[in-house]
């Protein structure tokens, strides 16, 4: 069964991050996005729920020995909303990155609810 999730962006955070990356990293991000858009059960190596958060996920991209994380959440089951992203340099995800993602998620849903 083929599905097609939509990916949308909240603010410029992800786009700014993406434009700073090399072609090789952007290619790999594109590949992971295609997996997320079309695979019904996304493998954990590409998408993981962040424990202790209300519906915040991280998209996981590895290129050579570099690790990148892109925060997102689902909206109505198939809409993946992308927030901030960063290159992971330490084992634990930096707290300020998670806090920013949670703030952006709240902002996204507040804006969406105001439009109704």
For each residue, the residues with C-beta under 8 A, 3 or more apart:
1: 40
2: 38
3: 38 39 40 78
4: 37 38 78
5: 36 37 38 78 79 80
6: 37 78 79 80
7: 33 36 37 79 80 82
8: 79 80 81 82
9: 12 13 14 15 81 82
10: 13 81 82 83 104 107 108
11: 14 83 104 107
12: 9 15 16
13: 9 10 16 17 82 83 84 85 100 104
14: 9 11 17 18 70 82 83 84 85
15: 9 12 18 19
16: 12 13 19 20
17: 13 14 20 21 70 84 85 86
18: 14 15 21 26 29 85
19: 15 16
20: 16 17
21: 17 18 25 26 29 68
22: 25 26
23: 26 27
24: 27 28 63
25: 21 22 28 29 61 63 66 68
26: 18 21 22 23 29 30
27: 23 24 30 31
28: 24 25 31 32 61 62 63
29: 18 21 25 26 32 33 61 68 70
30: 26 27 33 34
31: 27 28 34 35
32: 28 29 35 36 46 59 60 61
33: 7 29 30 36 37 59
34: 30 31 37 38
35: 31 32 38 39 42 43 46
36: 5 7 32 33 39 42 46 47 59 80
37: 4 5 6 7 33 34 80
38: 2 3 4 5 34 35
39: 3 35 36 42 43
40: 1 3
41:
42: 35 36 39 46 47
43: 35 39 46 47
44: 47 48
45: 60
46: 32 35 36 42 43 59 60
47: 36 42 43 44 57 58 59 60
48: 44 57 58 60
49: 53 55 56 57
50: 53 56 57 58 93 98
51:
52:
53: 49 50 56 98 102
54:
55: 49 73 74 105
56: 49 50 53 71 72 73 98 101 102 105
57: 47 48 49 50 71 72 73 74
58: 47 48 50 69 70 71 72 93
59: 32 33 36 46 47 69 70 71 72 82
60: 32 45 46 47 48 67 68 69
61: 25 28 29 32 67 68 69 70
62: 28 66 67 68
63: 24 25 28 66 68
64:
65:
66: 25 62 63 87
67: 60 61 62 87 88
68: 21 25 29 60 61 62 63 85 86 87 88
69: 58 59 60 61 85 86 88 93 97
70: 14 17 29 58 59 61 82 83 84 85
71: 56 57 58 59 82 83 84 85 97 98 100 101 104 105
72: 56 57 58 59 80 81 82 83
73: 55 56 57 80 81 83 105 108
74: 55 57 77 78 79 80 81
75: 79 80 81 108 109 112
76: 79
77: 74
78: 3 4 5 6 74
79: 5 6 7 8 74 75 76
80: 5 6 7 8 36 37 72 73 74 75
81: 8 9 10 72 73 74 75 105 108
82: 7 8 9 10 13 14 59 70 71 72 85
83: 10 11 13 14 70 71 72 73 100 101 104 105 108
84: 13 14 17 70 71 97 100 101 104
85: 13 14 17 18 68 69 70 71 82
86: 17 68 69 94 97
87: 66 67 68
88: 67 68 69 93
89:
90: 94
91:
92:
93: 50 58 69 88 97 98
94: 86 90 97 98
95: 98 99
96: 99 100
97: 69 71 84 86 93 94 100 101
98: 50 53 56 71 93 94 95 101 102
99: 95 96 102 103
100: 13 71 83 84 96 97 103 104
101: 56 71 83 84 97 98 104 105
102: 53 56 98 99 105 106
103: 99 100 106 107
104: 10 11 13 71 83 84 100 101 107 108
105: 55 56 71 73 81 83 101 102 108 109
106: 102 103 109 110
107: 10 11 103 104 110 111
108: 10 73 75 81 83 104 105 111 112
109: 75 105 106 112 113
110: 106 107 113 114
111: 107 108 114 115
112: 75 108 109 115 116
113: 109 110 116
114: 110 111
115: 111 112
116: 112 113
